Amino acid sequence: MDNRTAFLDTTDNLSVALRWTVNVTVMPKAGVNDPEGQAIAGGLASLGYADVSEVRAGRFFQVTIAAPDMEAAKERVITMCEQLLANPVIESYAVSVQTDPLRSLSASWRVGDR
């Protein structure tokens, strides 16, 4: 089984894009109030976990994306973070790309330019 996804462009040239899995972790910036983290810390304290001094709550996303290489996949997901997945004013984010593209074979045809 091949690990590439093929896209056919309008000039009938076959171009290949790999499917990458990109992990995104979004967290509140330091100094930003985190009521969810505070509530979790309070709950842990009430359960007897007195050694927990702070909890910061965030979000995790796993994005599967077609891109010609790892850097292109990373840059595309960073753009997604800046536009939707994170609020850059109050949140920071970390992006990591899995080193091996997904092993799947599928074909799709694109009409027009990107």
URCOR-V182908 format. One record per backbone hydrogen bond with DSSP energy under -0.5 kcal/mol. CO is the residue of the C=O (numbers start at 1). NH is the residue of the N-H. If there is no record, write none. Layout:
# URCOR-V182908
[[CO/NH] [CO/NH]]
This chain:
# URCOR-V182908
[[3/19] [4/106] [5/17] [6/108] [7/9] [7/15] [8/110] [9/12] [13/9] [13/15] [15/7] [17/5] [18/20] [18/67] [19/102] [20/22] [20/65] [21/98] [22/63] [23/96] [24/61] [25/94] [26/59] [27/92] [29/32] [34/38] [35/39] [36/40] [37/41] [38/42] [39/43] [40/44] [41/45] [42/46] [43/47] [44/49] [45/48] [48/50] [49/52] [51/53] [57/28] [59/26] [61/24] [63/22] [63/65] [65/20] [65/67] [67/18] [69/73] [70/74] [71/75] [72/76] [73/77] [74/78] [75/79] [76/80] [77/81] [78/82] [79/83] [80/84] [80/85] [81/86] [86/88] [87/90] [87/91] [90/29] [92/27] [94/25] [96/23] [99/101] [102/104] [106/6] [108/8] [110/112]]
